[in-house]
Amino acid sequence: MDPIATAQYGLLAASRRFDASASRVARMGVEGENVDLASEVVEQISAKHQFSANLSVIRTAQDMTGELLDILA
């Protein structure tokens, strides 16, 4: 299992969630569109935290790889 590849997929998923929510908010003024702004704000904050968590996984995996290489050297 490759944690970096998994985290990259998580980054992509978080980015897509944020983009989809932003698109719904952008269509808020269009007649016939029913957008709940509060739930969209929650969705965007959640996507932001998901993105940050996946970045932390990548940083940690890189740090661990660096430490392992230092030990082996």
N, C-alpha and C positions, 0 to 999 in steps of 0.2 A: 504494500500500500504506500503510495507516494503522497505525503502530506502536502507538498507544494502544489501538485496537480489538483488535489482535492480542494485546497484553498483557492486556487485560481478559478476553479469552477464556481466556488462560492462567491468570489468577487464578481464574476459574470452574472450570476443569479441576482445578487444584490443590486448591481447596476441596472439590470433589466427591470427589477421591481421598482426602483426609484424612477426610472424613465417612464414606466407605465403610469405611475401615480402622477408624475409631473404633467404628462399628456392629458390625463383626466382633469387635473386642475386647470390647465390651459383652456380646456373646452367648457369651463364652468359657465361662461357667459352666453354660450350658444343655446338658443331656444330648443327645448326638448331634452336637454342634457340635465340629468339629475345627479349632482355631485355633492357628496357629503364632505365638506372641507375638513372637519375635525378628524374623520377617519383617514383622509388622505395625508394629513399632517402626521398622524400616528404611523401610517405606512412608510412615509419618507424617513421619519426618525428611526424606525425599526430597520429599514434598509441601510441607513447610515451606520447603525451599530453592527449589523451583519457584515458590512464591508470592512469596518474597523477590526472586527474579530478575526476575519480571514486574513487581513494584513498582519495581525499579531501572530497567527499561525505560521505565516511565511517567514517573518522575522525570526521566530523561535527556531524553526527548522534550519534556517541559514546559520544561526548562532551555534546550534548543536553540531551541524556539519563542520563548521569552522573549528570548534573545540575538538571534535574527533580527529580532524586533520592535524591539529596541533599536537595531540597525544601521539599520533602515529609518526609524526616527523621526528 
